[in-house]
Structures are given as C-alpha cells and as structure tokens.
C-alpha cells in the first residue's frame, strides 16, 4: 500500500486554495445551505465569506482547538477545557 506524503511536512494539505480544515467547513456550509435554501441558505454562505478571511488570520489548527474549547471534541489523554489543574 502506497502512502502519499507532502513534499514539505511543515506546509498544510491544500485542496483547491483551501486548507484541509477550511475545505471541510466550506463543503459542510454549502451542503447545509443547499438543503435549507432561501434566505437562511444565503445567510450561511455570507457568514462563510466573512468567517474564512478571519480564520486565515489565526494559526493552523484553530478550528479543532476551538471545538475542544467549546466541548464538542474530546482528545484522549488530554484534560478537558474546564480543568484548571493538571498533574502528569
């Protein structure tokens, strides 16, 4: 089985001109906007057009860390977002 590695490991994986996390966000929002339709669908697309440039000012991995902070994602062997003390 062949594994494909990027040429430079410090560069993010890109699909079209989006990073991998941006691409998932764009596809999800467009999919939901098509299903919802109408003014709400257009509002989702407009929100996406405002969110992506703001997201590009943040460091890589900002979306998964934001999901962890909100409690949407749980990482194994890692303290939760509400813990103030951690002993290894």
N, CA, C and O atoms as CSV, one atom per row, in Angstrom:
chain,resi,resn,atom,element,x,y,z
A,1,UNK,N,N,0.841,-1.162,0.000
A,1,UNK,CA,C,0.000,0.000,0.000
A,1,UNK,C,C,0.900,1.242,0.000
A,1,UNK,O,O,1.801,1.356,0.830
A,2,UNK,N,N,0.661,2.141,-0.902
A,2,UNK,CA,C,1.445,3.364,-1.003
A,2,UNK,C,C,0.818,4.456,-0.154
A,2,UNK,O,O,-0.401,4.630,-0.149
A,3,UNK,N,N,1.653,5.184,0.558
A,3,UNK,CA,C,1.221,6.333,1.336
A,3,UNK,C,C,1.780,7.574,0.669
A,3,UNK,O,O,2.945,7.593,0.272
A,4,UNK,N,N,0.981,8.589,0.543
A,4,UNK,CA,C,1.440,9.818,-0.091
A,4,UNK,C,C,1.739,10.856,0.980
A,4,UNK,O,O,0.861,11.219,1.764
A,5,UNK,N,N,2.959,11.325,1.012
A,5,UNK,CA,C,3.368,12.356,1.952
A,5,UNK,C,C,3.577,13.667,1.202
A,5,UNK,O,O,4.015,13.669,0.052
A,6,UNK,N,N,3.258,14.789,1.865
A,6,UNK,CA,C,3.534,16.074,1.214
A,6,UNK,C,C,5.032,16.295,1.071
A,6,UNK,O,O,5.828,15.724,1.816
A,7,UNK,N,N,5.404,17.121,0.116
A,7,UNK,CA,C,6.819,17.381,-0.141
A,7,UNK,C,C,7.472,18.054,1.066
A,7,UNK,O,O,8.592,17.714,1.447
A,8,UNK,N,N,6.768,18.997,1.655
A,8,UNK,CA,C,7.274,19.691,2.831
A,8,UNK,C,C,6.311,19.425,3.979
A,8,UNK,O,O,5.125,19.738,3.873
A,9,UNK,N,N,6.801,18.853,5.072
A,9,UNK,CA,C,5.930,18.449,6.165
A,9,UNK,C,C,5.380,19.625,6.957
A,9,UNK,O,O,4.365,19.474,7.637
A,10,UNK,N,N,6.009,20.784,6.892
A,10,UNK,CA,C,5.520,21.923,7.646
A,10,UNK,C,C,4.396,22.666,6.923
A,10,UNK,O,O,3.748,23.524,7.522
A,11,UNK,N,N,4.154,22.355,5.657
A,11,UNK,CA,C,3.091,23.020,4.916
A,11,UNK,C,C,1.793,22.230,5.066
A,11,UNK,O,O,1.828,20.999,5.068
A,12,UNK,N,N,0.646,22.908,5.191
A,12,UNK,CA,C,-0.621,22.199,5.348
A,12,UNK,C,C,-1.078,21.557,4.037
A,12,UNK,O,O,-0.675,21.978,2.952
A,13,UNK,N,N,-1.914,20.545,4.152
A,13,UNK,CA,C,-2.511,19.913,2.978
A,13,UNK,C,C,-3.511,20.885,2.389
A,13,UNK,O,O,-4.329,21.451,3.115
A,14,UNK,N,N,-3.457,21.089,1.063
A,14,UNK,CA,C,-4.379,22.015,0.428
A,14,UNK,C,C,-5.246,21.289,-0.594
A,14,UNK,O,O,-4.778,20.435,-1.347
A,15,UNK,N,N,-6.525,21.658,-0.595
A,15,UNK,CA,C,-7.477,21.192,-1.586
A,15,UNK,C,C,-8.008,22.455,-2.241
A,15,UNK,O,O,-8.601,23.310,-1.582
A,16,UNK,N,N,-7.786,22.564,-3.564
A,16,UNK,CA,C,-8.028,23.811,-4.287
A,16,UNK,C,C,-7.182,24.894,-3.624
A,16,UNK,O,O,-5.964,24.730,-3.552
A,17,UNK,N,N,-7.753,25.978,-3.142
A,17,UNK,CA,C,-6.961,27.001,-2.468
A,17,UNK,C,C,-7.285,27.063,-0.972
A,17,UNK,O,O,-6.918,28.020,-0.291
A,18,UNK,N,N,-7.971,26.038,-0.470
A,18,UNK,CA,C,-8.322,25.951,0.940
A,18,UNK,C,C,-7.415,24.962,1.658
A,18,UNK,O,O,-6.943,23.994,1.062
A,19,UNK,N,N,-7.177,25.211,2.939
A,19,UNK,CA,C,-6.536,24.219,3.782
A,19,UNK,C,C,-7.533,23.102,4.059
A,19,UNK,O,O,-8.719,23.247,3.763
A,20,UNK,N,N,-7.075,22.003,4.615
A,20,UNK,CA,C,-7.963,20.856,4.809
A,20,UNK,C,C,-9.109,21.174,5.770
A,20,UNK,O,O,-10.238,20.752,5.518
A,21,UNK,N,N,-8.863,21.897,6.852
A,21,UNK,CA,C,-9.942,22.223,7.774
A,21,UNK,C,C,-10.906,23.255,7.178
A,21,UNK,O,O,-12.111,23.188,7.421
A,22,UNK,N,N,-10.385,24.201,6.403
A,22,UNK,CA,C,-11.254,25.159,5.722
A,22,UNK,C,C,-12.127,24.468,4.690
A,22,UNK,O,O,-13.300,24.809,4.538
A,23,UNK,N,N,-11.562,23.498,3.981
A,23,UNK,CA,C,-12.315,22.804,2.936
A,23,UNK,C,C,-13.500,22.051,3.534
A,23,UNK,O,O,-14.600,22.079,2.982
A,24,UNK,N,N,-13.278,21.383,4.654
A,24,UNK,CA,C,-14.374,20.666,5.308
A,24,UNK,C,C,-15.454,21.647,5.739
A,24,UNK,O,O,-16.642,21.366,5.580
A,25,UNK,N,N,-15.060,22.786,6.278
A,25,UNK,CA,C,-16.018,23.806,6.697
A,25,UNK,C,C,-16.808,24.350,5.509
A,25,UNK,O,O,-18.027,24.495,5.594
A,26,UNK,N,N,-16.133,24.650,4.412
A,26,UNK,CA,C,-16.797,25.199,3.222
A,26,UNK,C,C,-17.794,24.195,2.647
A,26,UNK,O,O,-18.930,24.558,2.341
A,27,UNK,N,N,-17.385,22.952,2.499
A,27,UNK,CA,C,-18.279,21.936,1.933
A,27,UNK,C,C,-19.484,21.715,2.833
A,27,UNK,O,O,-20.603,21.569,2.340
A,28,UNK,N,N,-19.273,21.688,4.149
A,28,UNK,CA,C,-20.381,21.488,5.082
A,28,UNK,C,C,-21.371,22.639,5.018
A,28,UNK,O,O,-22.580,22.413,4.974
A,29,UNK,N,N,-20.877,23.863,5.013
A,29,UNK,CA,C,-21.773,25.020,4.971
A,29,UNK,C,C,-22.538,25.068,3.650
A,29,UNK,O,O,-23.733,25.361,3.646
A,30,UNK,N,N,-21.881,24.791,2.547
A,30,UNK,CA,C,-22.575,24.796,1.254
A,30,UNK,C,C,-23.626,23.695,1.201
A,30,UNK,O,O,-24.723,23.915,0.689
A,31,UNK,N,N,-23.308,22.520,1.721
A,31,UNK,CA,C,-24.262,21.408,1.745
A,31,UNK,C,C,-25.501,21.768,2.574
A,31,UNK,O,O,-26.629,21.522,2.146
A,32,UNK,N,N,-25.293,22.344,3.746
A,32,UNK,CA,C,-26.423,22.742,4.592
A,32,UNK,C,C,-27.198,23.881,3.947
A,32,UNK,O,O,-28.426,23.903,4.030
A,33,UNK,N,N,-26.523,24.820,3.312
A,33,UNK,CA,C,-27.202,25.942,2.660
A,33,UNK,C,C,-28.076,25.466,1.511
A,33,UNK,O,O,-29.161,26.005,1.294
A,34,UNK,N,N,-27.616,24.464,0.773
A,34,UNK,CA,C,-28.430,23.932,-0.326
A,34,UNK,C,C,-29.669,23.226,0.224
A,34,UNK,O,O,-30.754,23.338,-0.346
A,35,UNK,N,N,-29.508,22.508,1.319
A,35,UNK,CA,C,-30.649,21.810,1.910
A,35,UNK,C,C,-31.649,22.800,2.499
A,35,UNK,O,O,-32.853,22.657,2.286
A,36,UNK,N,N,-31.171,23.798,3.236
A,36,UNK,CA,C,-32.051,24.762,3.885
A,36,UNK,C,C,-32.669,25.691,2.843
A,36,UNK,O,O,-33.880,25.913,2.839
A,37,UNK,N,N,-31.843,26.221,1.976
A,37,UNK,CA,C,-32.313,27.082,0.898
A,37,UNK,C,C,-32.810,28.439,1.382
A,37,UNK,O,O,-32.763,28.743,2.574
A,38,UNK,N,N,-33.275,29.228,0.463
A,38,UNK,CA,C,-33.861,30.528,0.772
A,38,UNK,C,C,-32.869,31.506,1.364
A,38,UNK,O,O,-31.664,31.428,1.126
A,39,UNK,N,N,-33.409,32.428,2.141
A,39,UNK,CA,C,-32.589,33.485,2.743
A,39,UNK,C,C,-31.634,32.935,3.795
A,39,UNK,O,O,-30.530,33.454,3.958
A,40,UNK,N,N,-32.042,31.894,4.508
A,40,UNK,CA,C,-31.158,31.307,5.508
A,40,UNK,C,C,-29.939,30.673,4.857
A,40,UNK,O,O,-28.834,30.763,5.391
A,41,UNK,N,N,-30.129,30.032,3.710
A,41,UNK,CA,C,-29.001,29.458,2.973
A,41,UNK,C,C,-28.031,30.517,2.511
A,41,UNK,O,O,-26.817,30.346,2.614
A,42,UNK,N,N,-28.567,31.624,1.996
A,42,UNK,CA,C,-27.699,32.720,1.566
A,42,UNK,C,C,-27.007,33.371,2.754
A,42,UNK,O,O,-25.870,33.828,2.631
A,43,UNK,N,N,-27.678,33.421,3.908
A,43,UNK,CA,C,-27.052,33.976,5.108
A,43,UNK,C,C,-25.892,33.090,5.568
A,43,UNK,O,O,-24.871,33.602,6.028
A,44,UNK,N,N,-26.039,31.771,5.449
A,44,UNK,CA,C,-24.944,30.865,5.796
A,44,UNK,C,C,-23.741,31.074,4.878
A,44,UNK,O,O,-22.601,31.092,5.340
A,45,UNK,N,N,-23.991,31.230,3.598
A,45,UNK,CA,C,-22.903,31.461,2.649
A,45,UNK,C,C,-22.233,32.811,2.919
A,45,UNK,O,O,-21.009,32.922,2.848
A,46,UNK,N,N,-23.034,33.839,3.230
A,46,UNK,CA,C,-22.457,35.153,3.555
A,46,UNK,C,C,-21.620,35.076,4.832
A,46,UNK,O,O,-20.551,35.680,4.913
A,47,UNK,N,N,-22.102,34.339,5.819
A,47,UNK,CA,C,-21.331,34.147,7.047
A,47,UNK,C,C,-20.022,33.431,6.775
A,47,UNK,O,O,-18.992,33.751,7.369
A,48,UNK,N,N,-20.068,32.458,5.869
A,48,UNK,CA,C,-18.856,31.733,5.486
A,48,UNK,C,C,-17.857,32.668,4.814
A,48,UNK,O,O,-16.656,32.585,5.075
A,49,UNK,N,N,-18.348,33.562,3.944
A,49,UNK,CA,C,-17.466,34.502,3.255
A,49,UNK,C,C,-16.808,35.491,4.230
A,49,UNK,O,O,-15.735,36.023,3.946
A,50,UNK,N,N,-17.446,35.731,5.360
A,50,UNK,CA,C,-16.837,36.584,6.380
A,50,UNK,C,C,-15.929,35.788,7.312
A,50,UNK,O,O,-14.940,36.324,7.812
A,51,UNK,N,N,-16.249,34.520,7.552
A,51,UNK,CA,C,-15.510,33.704,8.513
A,51,UNK,C,C,-14.170,33.219,7.975
A,51,UNK,O,O,-13.189,33.175,8.717
A,52,UNK,N,N,-14.113,32.854,6.693
A,52,UNK,CA,C,-12.871,32.299,6.136
A,52,UNK,C,C,-11.725,33.311,6.153
A,52,UNK,O,O,-10.623,32.937,6.554
A,53,UNK,N,N,-11.913,34.573,5.742
A,53,UNK,CA,C,-10.786,35.517,5.859
A,53,UNK,C,C,-10.355,35.743,7.308
A,53,UNK,O,O,-9.163,35.903,7.570
A,54,UNK,N,N,-11.299,35.760,8.256
A,54,UNK,CA,C,-10.946,35.895,9.664
A,54,UNK,C,C,-10.174,34.673,10.141
A,54,UNK,O,O,-9.224,34.790,10.915
A,55,UNK,N,N,-10.590,33.496,9.670
A,55,UNK,CA,C,-9.938,32.255,10.060
A,55,UNK,C,C,-8.496,32.213,9.565
A,55,UNK,O,O,-7.635,31.636,10.229
A,56,UNK,N,N,-8.225,32.803,8.431
A,56,UNK,CA,C,-6.859,32.795,7.882
A,56,UNK,C,C,-5.897,33.669,8.679
A,56,UNK,O,O,-4.683,33.556,8.509
A,57,UNK,N,N,-6.411,34.532,9.539
A,57,UNK,CA,C,-5.542,35.320,10.406
A,57,UNK,C,C,-5.129,34.538,11.651
A,57,UNK,O,O,-4.249,34.976,12.392
A,58,UNK,N,N,-5.752,33.394,11.885
A,58,UNK,CA,C,-5.477,32.570,13.062
A,58,UNK,C,C,-4.432,31.502,12.722
A,58,UNK,O,O,-4.228,31.197,11.547
A,59,UNK,N,N,-3.770,30.931,13.733
A,59,UNK,CA,C,-2.769,29.891,13.469
A,59,UNK,C,C,-3.417,28.583,13.003
A,59,UNK,O,O,-4.618,28.369,13.166
A,60,UNK,N,N,-2.584,27.720,12.419
A,60,UNK,CA,C,-3.067,26.424,11.953
A,60,UNK,C,C,-3.620,25.615,13.111
A,60,UNK,O,O,-3.076,25.655,14.215
A,61,UNK,N,N,-4.699,24.879,12.868
A,61,UNK,CA,C,-5.294,24.059,13.908
A,61,UNK,C,C,-6.230,24.825,14.821
A,61,UNK,O,O,-6.575,24.331,15.894
A,62,UNK,N,N,-6.646,26.004,14.430
A,62,UNK,CA,C,-7.506,26.829,15.266
A,62,UNK,C,C,-8.894,26.220,15.421
A,62,UNK,O,O,-9.464,26.274,16.511
A,63,UNK,N,N,-9.451,25.644,14.364
A,63,UNK,CA,C,-10.808,25.085,14.417
A,63,UNK,C,C,-10.893,23.897,15.376
A,63,UNK,O,O,-11.798,23.871,16.211
A,64,UNK,N,N,-9.984,22.901,15.296
A,64,UNK,CA,C,-10.082,21.809,16.284
A,64,UNK,C,C,-9.894,22.289,17.726
A,64,UNK,O,O,-10.541,21.768,18.635
A,65,UNK,N,N,-9.026,23.266,17.946
A,65,UNK,CA,C,-8.845,23.777,19.298
A,65,UNK,C,C,-10.075,24.549,19.773
A,65,UNK,O,O,-10.419,24.502,20.954
A,66,UNK,N,N,-10.730,25.252,18.865
A,66,UNK,CA,C,-11.951,25.956,19.224
A,66,UNK,C,C,-13.060,24.948,19.551
A,66,UNK,O,O,-13.838,25.164,20.480
A,67,UNK,N,N,-13.135,23.857,18.798
A,67,UNK,CA,C,-14.127,22.815,19.088
A,67,UNK,C,C,-13.843,22.159,20.438
A,67,UNK,O,O,-14.776,21.831,21.171
A,68,UNK,N,N,-12.569,21.965,20.775
A,68,UNK,CA,C,-12.204,21.423,22.088
A,68,UNK,C,C,-12.609,22.386,23.195
A,68,UNK,O,O,-13.138,21.972,24.227
A,69,UNK,N,N,-12.357,23.671,22.974
A,69,UNK,CA,C,-12.683,24.681,23.983
A,69,UNK,C,C,-14.187,24.725,24.270
A,69,UNK,O,O,-14.597,24.919,25.414
A,70,UNK,N,N,-15.005,24.544,23.230
A,70,UNK,CA,C,-16.457,24.557,23.389
A,70,UNK,C,C,-17.002,23.224,23.892
A,70,UNK,O,O,-18.195,23.119,24.178
A,71,UNK,N,N,-16.150,22.203,24.006
A,71,UNK,CA,C,-16.583,20.907,24.495
A,71,UNK,C,C,-17.184,20.004,23.436
A,71,UNK,O,O,-17.839,19.019,23.775
A,72,UNK,N,N,-16.981,20.309,22.165
A,72,UNK,CA,C,-17.533,19.494,21.080
A,72,UNK,C,C,-16.653,18.291,20.756
A,72,UNK,O,O,-17.143,17.280,20.250
A,73,UNK,N,N,-15.357,18.395,21.045
A,73,UNK,CA,C,-14.389,17.345,20.739
A,73,UNK,C,C,-13.668,16.975,22.024
A,73,UNK,O,O,-13.364,17.837,22.849
A,74,UNK,N,N,-13.399,15.696,22.184
A,74,UNK,CA,C,-12.637,15.239,23.359
A,74,UNK,C,C,-11.405,14.510,22.859
A,74,UNK,O,O,-11.511,13.589,22.049
A,75,UNK,N,N,-10.234,14.916,23.337
A,75,UNK,CA,C,-8.987,14.287,22.945
A,75,UNK,C,C,-8.559,13.323,24.040
A,75,UNK,O,O,-8.642,13.646,25.225
A,76,UNK,N,N,-8.102,12.146,23.647
A,76,UNK,CA,C,-7.678,11.166,24.637
A,76,UNK,C,C,-6.375,11.616,25.302
A,76,UNK,O,O,-5.520,12.238,24.671
A,77,UNK,N,N,-6.247,11.289,26.582
A,77,UNK,CA,C,-5.073,11.625,27.390
A,77,UNK,C,C,-4.803,13.135,27.451
A,77,UNK,O,O,-3.652,13.560,27.541
A,78,UNK,N,N,-5.848,13.920,27.402
A,78,UNK,CA,C,-5.704,15.368,27.424
A,78,UNK,C,C,-6.787,15.930,28.335
A,78,UNK,O,O,-7.926,15.469,28.269
A,79,UNK,N,N,-6.478,16.903,29.181
A,79,UNK,CA,C,-7.505,17.415,30.107
A,79,UNK,C,C,-8.606,18.161,29.373
A,79,UNK,O,O,-8.403,18.668,28.269
A,80,UNK,N,N,-9.760,18.222,29.991
A,80,UNK,CA,C,-10.896,18.928,29.409
A,80,UNK,C,C,-10.717,20.433,29.471
A,80,UNK,O,O,-9.810,20.918,30.148
A,81,UNK,N,N,-11.562,21.178,28.780
A,81,UNK,CA,C,-11.398,22.632,28.722
A,81,UNK,C,C,-11.719,23.351,30.026
A,81,UNK,O,O,-11.315,24.500,30.206
A,82,UNK,N,N,-12.438,22.699,30.940
A,82,UNK,CA,C,-12.805,23.363,32.188
A,82,UNK,C,C,-11.847,23.048,33.330
A,82,UNK,O,O,-11.999,23.605,34.417
A,83,UNK,N,N,-10.870,22.176,33.120
A,83,UNK,CA,C,-9.934,21.833,34.180
A,83,UNK,C,C,-8.889,22.923,34.340
A,83,UNK,O,O,-8.314,23.405,33.365
A,84,UNK,N,N,-8.657,23.301,35.589
A,84,UNK,CA,C,-7.672,24.361,35.854
A,84,UNK,C,C,-6.339,23.809,36.330
A,84,UNK,O,O,-5.324,24.501,36.250
A,85,UNK,N,N,-6.321,22.552,36.834
A,85,UNK,CA,C,-5.084,21.927,37.272
A,85,UNK,C,C,-4.924,20.594,36.582
A,85,UNK,O,O,-5.887,19.859,36.365
A,86,UNK,N,N,-3.683,20.301,36.243
A,86,UNK,CA,C,-3.391,19.043,35.551
A,86,UNK,C,C,-2.083,18.487,36.098
A,86,UNK,O,O,-1.052,19.159,36.071
A,87,UNK,N,N,-2.133,17.266,36.591
A,87,UNK,CA,C,-0.943,16.597,37.118
A,87,UNK,C,C,-0.602,15.436,36.217
A,87,UNK,O,O,-1.440,14.566,35.977
A,88,UNK,N,N,0.628,15.410,35.711
A,88,UNK,CA,C,1.050,14.309,34.842
A,88,UNK,C,C,1.441,13.111,35.661
A,88,UNK,O,O,1.825,12.082,35.105
